[in-house]
Amino acid sequence: MFDDEEFEKAFEREPVVIASQLRAGHTLTEDEVKAIQAVISELDSRENNAIQAFEDGRAFALKEVGGEELVAAVKMKDEERIARMVRAHMDKIFPKHQRTVQ
C-alpha cells in the first residue's frame, strides 16, 4: 500500500498529470514529451476501440437485416441494391397493409 508521499510521487509521474501542468513558454523536457506522447497514444487507442466497436455493431446490424449480401452491398456502396434489400426486409417486418401512408 502507498503512503501519502509515495502516492503523491506516483500521481505526479502520471502522463496526464504531467501534460496538464504544462504552461506556455515552458521548454519541454524529454520526460514531458514522453508524457504528452503517452496521453495522445492513450486517446488514440480509446478512439480506435470506439470506432471498432461502432463498426462491429454496424456490421452486426447489417447482417441481421440482410445477411452477408447486404454487408457486401454496403462495402461496394451499391445504393440501389442496398435500398432494394432494406425495402424487402422492411416489407417482411411491416406488411404493406399495416404501414401508414406518410
Summary of the structure (lengths in Angstrom):
residues: 102
radius of gyration: 25.6
end to end distance: 65.5
largest distance: 73.0
contacts: 209
relative contact order: 0.06
helix: 78%
strand: 0%
